[in-house]
Amino acid sequence: MLDARAWTPVLRLLAVCLHLLMAGLLALAAVRALTGEPADVSAVVLAGVTGLVYAVGPSSRRVRDSKPIRVVWLATLGVAWLALLALSPEGIWVAFPMFFVQLHLLPGRWGVTAVGVTTVLAIAGFGWHQHDVNPGTVLGPVLGAAVAVATVRGYQALHAESEHRRQLIEELVAARDDLAVAERTAGTLAERDRLASEIHDTLTQGLSSIQLLLRAAERSLPDDTDTATSHVTTARSVAQDNLAEARRFVHELSPPDLAEGSLASALERLCTETEATSTGLSCRFELVGAAGRLSTQYEVTLLRIAQSALANATQHANAAEAVVTLQYSAHAVTLRVSDDGVGFDSTTGSNGPDDHGFGLPMMRQRAGSLGGTATVETTPGSGTAIIVNIPLPAGEGAK
Protein backbone atom coordinates (compact mmCIF):
# COMPACT_ATOMS: atom_id res chain seq x y z
CA MET A 1 0.00 0.00 0.00
CA LEU A 2 3.02 2.27 0.27
CA ASP A 3 3.92 1.78 -3.40
CA ALA A 4 3.55 5.28 -4.71
CA ARG A 5 3.57 4.03 -8.31
CA ALA A 6 0.06 2.64 -7.79
CA TRP A 7 -1.36 5.75 -6.16
CA THR A 8 -3.73 8.26 -7.65
CA PRO A 9 -2.65 11.95 -7.82
CA VAL A 10 -4.90 12.78 -4.84
CA LEU A 11 -3.45 9.99 -2.71
CA ARG A 12 0.07 10.99 -3.73
CA LEU A 13 -0.61 14.56 -2.57
CA LEU A 14 -2.02 13.32 0.72
CA ALA A 15 1.09 11.18 1.24
CA VAL A 16 3.37 14.18 0.69
CA CYS A 17 1.32 16.22 3.14
CA LEU A 18 1.51 13.39 5.68
CA HIS A 19 5.31 13.19 5.33
CA LEU A 20 5.65 16.94 5.78
CA LEU A 21 3.32 16.88 8.79
CA MET A 22 5.33 14.11 10.46
CA ALA A 23 8.62 15.92 9.80
CA GLY A 24 7.22 19.20 11.11
CA LEU A 25 5.85 17.73 14.33
CA LEU A 26 9.09 15.82 15.04
CA ALA A 27 11.05 19.00 14.39
CA LEU A 28 8.75 20.85 16.79
CA ALA A 29 9.35 18.23 19.48
CA ALA A 30 13.13 18.48 18.93
CA VAL A 31 13.12 22.29 19.08
CA ARG A 32 11.04 22.30 22.27
CA ALA A 33 13.42 19.78 23.82
CA LEU A 34 16.47 21.90 22.95
CA THR A 35 14.96 25.18 24.15
CA GLY A 36 13.59 23.74 27.38
CA GLU A 37 15.10 24.26 30.79
CA PRO A 38 17.13 22.19 30.95
CA ALA A 39 17.68 21.05 27.34
CA ASP A 40 16.76 17.41 26.78
CA VAL A 41 19.21 15.97 24.24
CA SER A 42 17.78 12.47 24.57
CA ALA A 43 14.38 13.73 23.36
CA VAL A 44 16.09 15.32 20.37
CA VAL A 45 17.81 12.02 19.59
CA LEU A 46 14.54 10.08 19.89
CA ALA A 47 12.80 12.59 17.61
CA GLY A 48 15.53 11.96 15.02
CA VAL A 49 15.29 8.18 15.48
CA THR A 50 11.53 8.31 15.07
CA GLY A 51 11.96 10.34 11.87
CA LEU A 52 14.48 7.86 10.51
CA VAL A 53 12.23 4.90 11.30
CA TYR A 54 9.33 6.67 9.63
CA ALA A 55 11.44 7.46 6.53
CA VAL A 56 12.31 3.78 6.08
CA GLY A 57 8.68 2.90 5.26
CA PRO A 58 8.11 5.00 2.10
CA SER A 59 11.68 4.53 0.85
CA SER A 60 12.15 0.76 1.36
CA ARG A 61 10.92 -1.66 -1.32
CA ARG A 62 10.86 -4.53 1.21
CA VAL A 63 8.48 -2.56 3.42
CA ARG A 64 6.31 -1.72 0.42
CA ASP A 65 6.15 -5.26 -0.93
CA SER A 66 5.88 -7.37 2.25
CA LYS A 67 2.90 -7.21 4.58
CA PRO A 68 4.74 -8.82 7.57
CA ILE A 69 7.62 -6.37 7.21
CA ARG A 70 5.16 -3.46 7.08
CA VAL A 71 3.62 -4.63 10.35
CA VAL A 72 7.08 -4.88 11.94
CA TRP A 73 7.93 -1.42 10.65
CA LEU A 74 4.70 0.01 12.04
CA ALA A 75 5.34 -1.61 15.45
CA THR A 76 8.90 -0.21 15.51
CA LEU A 77 7.57 3.24 14.66
CA GLY A 78 5.07 2.93 17.49
CA VAL A 79 7.78 1.98 19.99
CA ALA A 80 9.96 4.93 18.92
CA TRP A 81 6.99 7.26 19.23
CA LEU A 82 6.16 5.94 22.72
CA ALA A 83 9.76 6.49 23.80
CA LEU A 84 9.60 10.05 22.47
CA LEU A 85 6.27 10.61 24.22
CA ALA A 86 7.77 9.34 27.47
CA LEU A 87 10.54 11.96 27.29
CA SER A 88 8.64 14.91 25.84
CA PRO A 89 4.97 15.96 26.06
CA GLU A 90 5.34 17.36 22.52
CA GLY A 91 5.32 13.78 21.31
CA ILE A 92 1.52 13.79 21.67
CA TRP A 93 1.22 15.76 18.43
CA VAL A 94 2.98 13.00 16.49
CA ALA A 95 -0.01 10.78 17.27
CA PHE A 96 -2.07 12.60 14.61
CA PRO A 97 0.01 11.53 11.56
CA MET A 98 0.38 8.12 13.24
CA PHE A 99 -3.40 7.74 12.98
CA PHE A 100 -3.27 8.10 9.18
CA VAL A 101 -0.37 5.67 8.86
CA GLN A 102 -2.19 3.02 10.92
CA LEU A 103 -5.47 3.43 9.05
CA HIS A 104 -3.65 3.24 5.74
CA LEU A 105 -1.57 0.18 6.55
CA LEU A 106 -3.90 -1.91 8.68
CA PRO A 107 -7.10 -3.38 7.23
CA GLY A 108 -10.58 -2.57 8.55
CA ARG A 109 -11.08 -2.98 12.26
CA TRP A 110 -7.36 -3.49 12.93
CA GLY A 111 -6.67 0.04 11.78
CA VAL A 112 -9.44 1.52 13.95
CA THR A 113 -8.27 -0.55 16.91
CA ALA A 114 -4.70 0.69 16.49
CA VAL A 115 -5.97 4.28 16.34
CA GLY A 116 -7.93 3.72 19.55
CA VAL A 117 -4.90 2.27 21.36
CA THR A 118 -2.70 5.13 20.13
CA THR A 119 -5.30 7.65 21.34
CA VAL A 120 -5.37 6.12 24.81
CA LEU A 121 -1.56 6.04 24.99
CA ALA A 122 -1.34 9.66 23.83
CA ILE A 123 -3.82 10.78 26.48
CA ALA A 124 -2.00 8.77 29.17
CA GLY A 125 1.43 10.04 28.17
CA PHE A 126 0.37 13.67 28.05
CA GLY A 127 -1.48 13.31 31.37
CA TRP A 128 1.62 11.75 32.92
CA HIS A 129 3.70 14.77 31.89
CA GLN A 130 1.03 17.21 33.14
CA HIS A 131 0.27 15.18 36.26
CA ASP A 132 -3.38 15.66 35.47
CA VAL A 133 -6.04 14.34 33.05
CA ASN A 134 -8.77 16.85 32.21
CA PRO A 135 -11.44 17.08 29.49
CA GLY A 136 -9.12 19.12 27.28
CA THR A 137 -6.41 16.49 27.52
CA VAL A 138 -8.87 13.82 26.40
CA LEU A 139 -10.79 15.84 23.83
CA GLY A 140 -7.80 16.82 21.67
CA PRO A 141 -6.51 13.32 20.84
CA VAL A 142 -10.06 11.95 20.54
CA LEU A 143 -11.03 14.65 18.01
CA GLY A 144 -7.79 14.09 16.11
CA ALA A 145 -8.49 10.35 15.92
CA ALA A 146 -12.08 10.98 14.80
CA VAL A 147 -10.93 13.37 12.07
CA ALA A 148 -8.33 10.87 10.86
CA VAL A 149 -10.82 8.00 10.77
CA ALA A 150 -13.45 10.10 8.98
CA THR A 151 -10.93 11.40 6.44
CA VAL A 152 -9.44 8.00 5.60
CA ARG A 153 -12.78 6.20 5.48
CA GLY A 154 -14.30 8.96 3.37
CA TYR A 155 -11.45 8.83 0.90
CA GLN A 156 -11.63 5.04 0.75
CA ALA A 157 -15.36 5.25 0.01
CA LEU A 158 -14.77 7.81 -2.75
CA HIS A 159 -11.95 5.71 -4.16
CA ALA A 160 -14.13 2.58 -4.16
CA GLU A 161 -16.92 4.48 -5.94
CA SER A 162 -14.42 5.83 -8.46
CA GLU A 163 -13.13 2.31 -9.13
CA HIS A 164 -16.69 1.07 -9.55
CA ARG A 165 -17.41 3.81 -12.06
CA ARG A 166 -14.18 3.07 -13.88
CA GLN A 167 -15.17 -0.58 -14.17
CA LEU A 168 -18.62 0.43 -15.44
CA ILE A 169 -17.03 2.69 -18.04
CA GLU A 170 -14.75 -0.15 -19.15
CA GLU A 171 -17.75 -2.46 -19.41
CA LEU A 172 -19.67 0.15 -21.39
CA VAL A 173 -16.72 0.64 -23.74
CA ALA A 174 -16.44 -3.13 -24.18
CA ALA A 175 -20.20 -3.37 -24.79
CA ARG A 176 -19.97 -0.55 -27.33
CA ASP A 177 -17.17 -2.35 -29.14
CA ASP A 178 -19.17 -5.59 -29.11
CA LEU A 179 -22.19 -3.73 -30.46
CA ALA A 180 -20.09 -2.20 -33.22
CA VAL A 181 -18.82 -5.65 -34.17
CA ALA A 182 -22.38 -7.01 -34.12
CA GLU A 183 -23.59 -4.13 -36.30
CA ARG A 184 -20.79 -4.70 -38.77
CA THR A 185 -21.61 -8.41 -38.84
CA ALA A 186 -25.31 -7.69 -39.32
CA GLY A 187 -24.48 -5.23 -42.09
CA THR A 188 -22.28 -7.80 -43.78
CA LEU A 189 -25.04 -10.43 -43.59
CA ALA A 190 -27.64 -7.97 -44.86
CA GLU A 191 -25.40 -7.00 -47.77
CA ARG A 192 -24.81 -10.68 -48.50
CA ASP A 193 -28.57 -11.32 -48.58
CA ARG A 194 -29.08 -8.28 -50.79
CA LEU A 195 -26.47 -9.43 -53.27
CA ALA A 196 -27.87 -12.97 -53.21
CA SER A 197 -31.34 -11.70 -54.07
CA GLU A 198 -29.96 -9.33 -56.73
CA ILE A 199 -27.99 -12.13 -58.37
CA HIS A 200 -30.95 -14.53 -58.16
CA ASP A 201 -33.36 -12.06 -59.73
CA THR A 202 -31.01 -10.87 -62.47
CA LEU A 203 -27.89 -12.81 -63.39
CA THR A 204 -29.23 -16.24 -62.42
CA GLN A 205 -32.48 -15.74 -64.31
CA GLY A 206 -30.62 -14.37 -67.33
CA LEU A 207 -28.23 -17.30 -67.37
CA SER A 208 -31.18 -19.70 -67.15
CA SER A 209 -32.76 -17.99 -70.15
CA ILE A 210 -29.51 -18.18 -72.09
CA GLN A 211 -29.28 -21.89 -71.29
CA LEU A 212 -32.84 -22.52 -72.50
CA LEU A 213 -32.26 -20.54 -75.69
CA LEU A 214 -29.01 -22.35 -76.48
CA ARG A 215 -30.69 -25.72 -75.89
CA ALA A 216 -33.46 -24.71 -78.25
CA ALA A 217 -30.87 -23.60 -80.82
CA GLU A 218 -29.04 -26.90 -80.41
CA ARG A 219 -32.25 -28.84 -81.06
CA SER A 220 -32.90 -26.78 -84.20
CA LEU A 221 -29.54 -27.59 -85.70
CA PRO A 222 -28.73 -28.61 -88.37
CA ASP A 223 -32.22 -28.75 -89.90
CA ASP A 224 -33.49 -25.23 -89.06
CA THR A 225 -30.58 -22.81 -89.05
CA ASP A 226 -32.81 -19.74 -89.14
CA THR A 227 -34.54 -20.69 -85.89
CA ALA A 228 -31.21 -21.60 -84.29
CA THR A 229 -29.73 -18.26 -85.33
CA SER A 230 -32.72 -16.44 -83.85
CA HIS A 231 -32.28 -18.25 -80.53
CA VAL A 232 -28.56 -17.48 -80.46
CA THR A 233 -29.21 -13.81 -81.24
CA THR A 234 -31.73 -13.61 -78.41
CA ALA A 235 -29.30 -15.38 -76.05
CA ARG A 236 -26.63 -12.85 -76.97
CA SER A 237 -29.01 -10.02 -76.13
CA VAL A 238 -29.78 -11.55 -72.77
CA ALA A 239 -26.04 -11.97 -72.13
CA GLN A 240 -25.54 -8.26 -72.88
CA ASP A 241 -28.25 -7.38 -70.37
CA ASN A 242 -26.61 -9.60 -67.77
CA LEU A 243 -23.30 -7.89 -68.40
CA ALA A 244 -24.97 -4.53 -67.77
CA GLU A 245 -26.38 -5.88 -64.50
CA ALA A 246 -22.96 -7.15 -63.44
CA ARG A 247 -21.47 -3.73 -64.11
CA ARG A 248 -24.23 -2.16 -62.07
CA PHE A 249 -23.26 -4.35 -59.12
CA VAL A 250 -19.74 -2.98 -59.37
CA HIS A 251 -20.81 0.66 -59.64
CA GLU A 252 -23.91 0.41 -57.38
CA LEU A 253 -26.14 2.06 -60.01
CA SER A 254 -29.87 1.60 -60.55
CA PRO A 255 -31.00 -1.21 -62.87
CA PRO A 256 -30.49 -0.38 -66.56
CA ASP A 257 -34.18 -0.90 -67.28
CA LEU A 258 -35.12 1.74 -64.70
CA ALA A 259 -32.38 4.09 -65.84
CA GLU A 260 -34.07 4.16 -69.26
CA GLY A 261 -37.54 5.11 -68.01
CA SER A 262 -40.30 4.53 -65.48
CA LEU A 263 -41.20 1.35 -63.61
CA ALA A 264 -44.16 0.78 -65.93
CA SER A 265 -41.96 0.91 -69.03
CA ALA A 266 -39.40 -1.36 -67.36
CA LEU A 267 -42.10 -3.93 -66.57
CA GLU A 268 -43.44 -3.72 -70.10
CA ARG A 269 -39.95 -4.37 -71.51
CA LEU A 270 -39.55 -7.24 -69.04
CA CYS A 271 -42.72 -8.87 -70.37
CA THR A 272 -41.52 -8.44 -73.96
CA GLU A 273 -38.12 -9.94 -73.16
CA THR A 274 -39.67 -12.81 -71.20
CA GLU A 275 -41.93 -13.69 -74.10
CA ALA A 276 -39.01 -13.52 -76.52
CA THR A 277 -36.65 -15.65 -74.42
CA SER A 278 -39.15 -18.33 -73.39
CA THR A 279 -40.69 -21.00 -75.52
CA GLY A 280 -44.46 -20.96 -75.78
CA LEU A 281 -45.17 -18.36 -73.07
CA SER A 282 -47.28 -15.29 -73.86
CA CYS A 283 -46.58 -12.40 -71.48
CA ARG A 284 -48.29 -9.03 -71.34
CA PHE A 285 -48.24 -5.98 -69.08
CA GLU A 286 -51.22 -4.03 -67.73
CA LEU A 287 -51.19 -0.66 -65.95
CA VAL A 288 -54.06 0.38 -63.67
CA GLY A 289 -54.24 3.99 -62.50
CA ALA A 290 -51.97 6.93 -63.23
CA ALA A 291 -48.34 5.87 -63.19
CA GLY A 292 -46.39 7.94 -60.68
CA ARG A 293 -42.65 8.16 -60.25
CA LEU A 294 -41.48 6.20 -57.20
CA SER A 295 -38.16 6.39 -55.45
CA THR A 296 -35.46 4.05 -56.71
CA GLN A 297 -35.78 1.73 -53.72
CA TYR A 298 -39.47 1.06 -54.42
CA GLU A 299 -39.02 0.66 -58.17
CA VAL A 300 -36.05 -1.70 -57.82
CA THR A 301 -37.96 -3.85 -55.31
CA LEU A 302 -41.04 -4.18 -57.54
CA LEU A 303 -38.97 -4.83 -60.68
CA ARG A 304 -36.93 -7.55 -58.94
CA ILE A 305 -40.06 -9.26 -57.64
CA ALA A 306 -41.58 -9.21 -61.11
CA GLN A 307 -38.41 -10.67 -62.60
CA SER A 308 -38.35 -13.47 -60.03
CA ALA A 309 -42.05 -14.24 -60.45
CA LEU A 310 -41.80 -14.42 -64.25
CA ALA A 311 -38.71 -16.61 -63.93
CA ASN A 312 -40.72 -19.03 -61.81
CA ALA A 313 -43.53 -18.99 -64.36
CA THR A 314 -41.07 -19.67 -67.19
CA GLN A 315 -38.99 -22.37 -65.52
CA HIS A 316 -41.41 -24.18 -63.21
CA ALA A 317 -45.05 -23.42 -63.98
CA ASN A 318 -45.27 -24.77 -67.57
CA ALA A 319 -47.55 -21.78 -68.20
CA ALA A 320 -48.89 -20.64 -71.57
CA GLU A 321 -49.76 -17.12 -70.45
CA ALA A 322 -48.49 -14.69 -67.79
CA VAL A 323 -49.85 -11.26 -66.93
CA VAL A 324 -48.02 -8.53 -64.99
CA THR A 325 -50.33 -5.88 -63.53
CA LEU A 326 -49.10 -2.68 -61.86
CA GLN A 327 -51.75 -0.71 -59.99
CA TYR A 328 -51.27 2.71 -58.40
CA SER A 329 -53.53 4.12 -55.71
CA ALA A 330 -53.31 7.13 -53.43
CA HIS A 331 -51.43 5.37 -50.62
CA ALA A 332 -50.12 2.11 -52.06
CA VAL A 333 -48.77 0.38 -55.13
CA THR A 334 -49.76 -3.19 -56.03
CA LEU A 335 -47.95 -5.61 -58.30
CA ARG A 336 -49.69 -8.77 -59.47
CA VAL A 337 -47.96 -11.50 -61.51
CA SER A 338 -50.27 -14.32 -62.55
CA ASP A 339 -49.90 -17.34 -64.81
CA ASP A 340 -52.08 -20.26 -65.97
CA GLY A 341 -49.50 -22.90 -65.10
CA VAL A 342 -49.62 -26.04 -63.01
CA GLY A 343 -49.74 -24.24 -59.64
CA PHE A 344 -48.97 -26.03 -56.39
CA ASP A 345 -50.46 -26.85 -53.00
CA SER A 346 -49.80 -23.83 -50.75
CA THR A 347 -51.31 -25.56 -47.68
CA THR A 348 -48.34 -27.89 -47.36
CA GLY A 349 -46.07 -25.00 -46.39
CA SER A 350 -44.03 -25.40 -49.57
CA ASN A 351 -43.22 -22.39 -51.68
CA GLY A 352 -43.49 -24.38 -54.85
CA PRO A 353 -40.84 -25.82 -57.14
CA ASP A 354 -38.44 -22.99 -56.27
CA ASP A 355 -38.69 -23.55 -52.53
CA HIS A 356 -35.07 -24.60 -52.28
CA GLY A 357 -33.87 -21.28 -53.72
CA PHE A 358 -34.45 -17.60 -53.18
CA GLY A 359 -37.69 -17.14 -55.16
CA LEU A 360 -40.83 -16.72 -53.08
CA PRO A 361 -39.08 -16.23 -49.70
CA MET A 362 -36.97 -13.47 -51.19
CA MET A 363 -40.05 -11.80 -52.66
CA ARG A 364 -41.61 -11.69 -49.19
CA GLN A 365 -38.39 -10.35 -47.72
CA ARG A 366 -38.11 -7.63 -50.34
CA ALA A 367 -41.72 -6.52 -49.83
CA GLY A 368 -41.36 -6.69 -46.04
CA SER A 369 -38.29 -4.43 -46.13
CA LEU A 370 -40.60 -1.63 -47.33
CA GLY A 371 -43.45 -2.48 -44.97
CA GLY A 372 -45.38 -4.39 -47.61
CA THR A 373 -46.65 -7.92 -48.09
CA ALA A 374 -46.26 -10.62 -50.72
CA THR A 375 -48.99 -13.25 -50.91
CA VAL A 376 -49.41 -16.30 -53.12
CA GLU A 377 -52.75 -17.51 -54.51
CA THR A 378 -52.47 -20.95 -56.06
CA THR A 379 -53.94 -24.41 -56.20
CA PRO A 380 -52.68 -27.44 -58.13
CA GLY A 381 -53.71 -27.18 -61.79
CA SER A 382 -55.16 -23.65 -61.47
CA GLY A 383 -52.17 -21.43 -61.98
CA THR A 384 -50.42 -19.07 -59.59
CA ALA A 385 -50.83 -15.41 -58.70
CA ILE A 386 -48.30 -13.45 -56.67
CA ILE A 387 -49.70 -10.22 -55.20
CA VAL A 388 -47.36 -7.64 -53.71
CA ASN A 389 -48.83 -4.65 -51.90
CA ILE A 390 -46.52 -1.91 -50.64
CA PRO A 391 -47.83 1.15 -48.78
CA LEU A 392 -46.40 4.45 -49.92
CA PRO A 393 -45.23 7.11 -47.45
CA ALA A 394 -46.22 10.71 -47.93
CA GLY A 395 -44.63 12.15 -51.06
CA GLU A 396 -44.20 8.87 -52.90
CA GLY A 397 -46.04 8.24 -56.14
CA ALA A 398 -45.94 11.81 -57.36
CA LYS A 399 -42.28 12.22 -58.17
WOCOR-V427280 format. One record per backbone hydrogen bond with DSSP energy under -0.5 kcal/mol. CO is the residue of the C=O (numbers start at 1). NH is the residue of the N-H. E is the energy in kcal/mol with one decimal. If there is no record, write none. Layout:
BEGIN
co: {CO	CO}
nh: {NH	NH}
e: {E	E}
END
This chain:
BEGIN
co: {2	3	4	8	9	10	11	12	13	14	15	16	17	18	19	20	21	22	23	24	25	26	27	28	29	30	31	32	33	36	39	40	41	42	43	44	45	46	47	48	49	50	51	52	53	54	54	55	56	60	61	62	65	66	67	68	69	70	71	72	73	74	75	76	77	78	79	80	81	82	83	84	88	89	90	91	92	93	93	94	95	96	97	98	99	100	101	102	107	107	108	108	109	110	111	112	113	114	115	116	117	118	119	120	121	122	123	124	125	126	127	127	134	135	136	137	138	139	140	141	142	143	144	145	146	147	148	149	150	151	152	153	154	155	156	157	158	159	160	161	162	163	164	165	166	167	168	169	170	171	172	173	174	175	176	177	178	179	180	181	182	183	184	185	186	187	188	189	190	191	192	193	194	195	196	197	198	199	200	202	203	204	205	206	207	208	209	210	211	212	213	214	215	216	217	220	223	224	225	226	227	228	229	230	231	232	233	234	235	236	237	238	239	240	241	242	243	244	245	246	247	248	248	255	256	258	262	263	264	265	266	267	268	269	270	271	272	273	274	278	280	282	284	286	288	292	293	293	295	295	296	297	298	299	300	301	302	303	304	305	306	307	308	309	310	311	312	312	313	317	320	321	322	323	323	324	325	325	326	327	331	332	333	334	335	336	336	337	338	339	341	342	344	345	346	352	354	354	358	359	360	361	362	363	364	365	366	367	367	368	373	375	376	377	378	379	383	384	385	385	386	386	387	387	388	389	390	393	395}
nh: {4	6	7	12	13	14	15	16	17	18	19	20	21	22	23	24	25	26	27	28	29	30	31	32	33	34	35	36	40	38	41	44	45	46	47	48	49	50	51	52	53	54	55	56	57	57	58	59	60	64	65	66	67	70	71	72	73	74	75	76	77	78	79	80	81	82	83	84	85	86	87	88	91	92	93	94	95	96	97	98	99	100	101	102	103	104	105	106	110	111	111	112	113	114	115	116	117	118	119	120	121	122	123	124	125	126	127	128	129	130	131	132	138	139	140	141	142	143	144	145	146	147	148	149	150	151	152	153	154	155	156	157	158	159	160	161	162	163	164	165	166	167	168	169	170	171	172	173	174	175	176	177	178	179	180	181	182	183	184	185	186	187	188	189	190	191	192	193	194	195	196	197	198	199	200	201	202	204	205	206	207	208	209	210	211	212	213	214	215	216	217	218	219	220	221	224	225	228	229	230	231	232	233	234	235	236	237	238	239	240	241	242	243	244	245	246	247	248	249	250	251	252	253	259	260	261	266	267	268	269	270	271	272	273	274	275	276	277	278	280	282	322	324	326	328	294	397	399	298	299	300	301	302	303	304	305	306	307	308	309	310	311	312	313	314	315	316	317	319	342	282	340	284	325	338	286	327	336	288	334	392	329	390	327	388	325	338	386	323	384	383	381	346	348	349	355	357	359	362	363	364	365	366	367	368	369	370	370	372	371	389	387	378	385	346	382	379	339	377	387	337	388	375	389	335	373	333	396	398}
e: {-1.0	-1.7	-1.2	-2.5	-2.0	-2.3	-2.2	-2.0	-2.4	-2.4	-2.5	-2.5	-2.5	-2.5	-2.4	-2.5	-2.4	-2.2	-2.3	-2.2	-2.2	-2.3	-2.7	-2.5	-1.9	-2.1	-2.3	-0.7	-2.7	-0.6	-0.8	-1.3	-2.6	-2.4	-2.2	-2.1	-2.6	-2.8	-2.0	-2.4	-2.8	-2.4	-2.3	-1.3	-0.8	-0.8	-0.7	-1.3	-1.8	-1.7	-2.6	-1.6	-0.5	-1.9	-2.0	-2.2	-2.8	-2.6	-2.4	-2.5	-2.4	-2.2	-2.2	-2.4	-2.4	-2.4	-2.3	-2.3	-2.8	-2.0	-1.2	-2.6	-1.5	-1.7	-1.4	-0.7	-1.1	-1.2	-0.5	-1.6	-1.8	-1.1	-2.0	-2.6	-2.5	-2.0	-2.2	-2.7	-1.6	-0.7	-0.6	-1.4	-2.9	-2.4	-2.1	-2.4	-2.5	-2.5	-2.3	-2.2	-2.5	-2.5	-2.5	-2.6	-2.9	-2.5	-2.5	-2.2	-1.9	-2.1	-1.2	-1.4	-1.7	-3.0	-1.7	-0.7	-1.9	-2.8	-2.4	-2.5	-2.4	-2.8	-2.2	-2.7	-2.7	-2.5	-2.6	-2.7	-2.2	-2.4	-2.6	-2.3	-2.3	-3.0	-2.6	-2.3	-2.5	-2.5	-2.3	-2.5	-2.4	-2.5	-2.2	-2.6	-2.4	-2.5	-2.7	-2.8	-2.6	-2.8	-2.7	-2.4	-2.6	-2.6	-2.5	-2.3	-2.7	-2.8	-2.5	-2.6	-3.0	-2.8	-2.4	-2.6	-2.7	-2.5	-2.2	-2.5	-2.5	-2.6	-2.4	-2.6	-2.5	-3.0	-2.5	-2.5	-1.2	-3.3	-0.7	-2.7	-2.8	-2.2	-2.2	-2.5	-2.4	-2.3	-2.7	-2.6	-2.1	-2.3	-2.4	-2.4	-2.3	-1.4	-1.2	-3.5	-0.6	-1.9	-2.7	-2.2	-2.4	-2.3	-2.7	-2.4	-2.4	-2.5	-1.9	-2.3	-2.3	-2.0	-2.1	-2.4	-2.1	-2.0	-2.2	-2.6	-2.2	-1.9	-2.0	-1.5	-2.3	-1.8	-1.1	-2.2	-1.2	-1.2	-2.0	-2.6	-2.2	-2.4	-2.0	-2.2	-2.0	-2.8	-2.6	-2.3	-1.9	-2.3	-1.2	-0.7	-0.5	-2.8	-2.5	-2.5	-2.4	-0.7	-0.7	-1.7	-0.5	-2.2	-2.9	-1.8	-2.3	-2.4	-2.6	-2.1	-2.2	-2.4	-2.4	-2.7	-2.5	-2.0	-2.1	-2.1	-2.3	-2.7	-2.6	-1.4	-1.0	-2.4	-2.8	-1.5	-1.8	-0.6	-2.4	-2.9	-0.5	-2.7	-3.0	-2.9	-3.2	-2.2	-2.5	-3.0	-3.2	-3.2	-0.5	-2.7	-2.6	-1.1	-1.2	-5.1	-0.9	-1.0	-1.1	-1.9	-1.6	-0.6	-1.2	-1.8	-2.2	-2.1	-2.7	-2.6	-2.7	-1.8	-0.5	-1.2	-2.9	-1.8	-2.2	-2.5	-0.6	-2.3	-0.6	-2.2	-1.0	-2.4	-3.1	-0.6	-2.4	-0.5	-2.8	-0.5	-2.8	-2.3	-2.2	-1.9	-0.8}
END
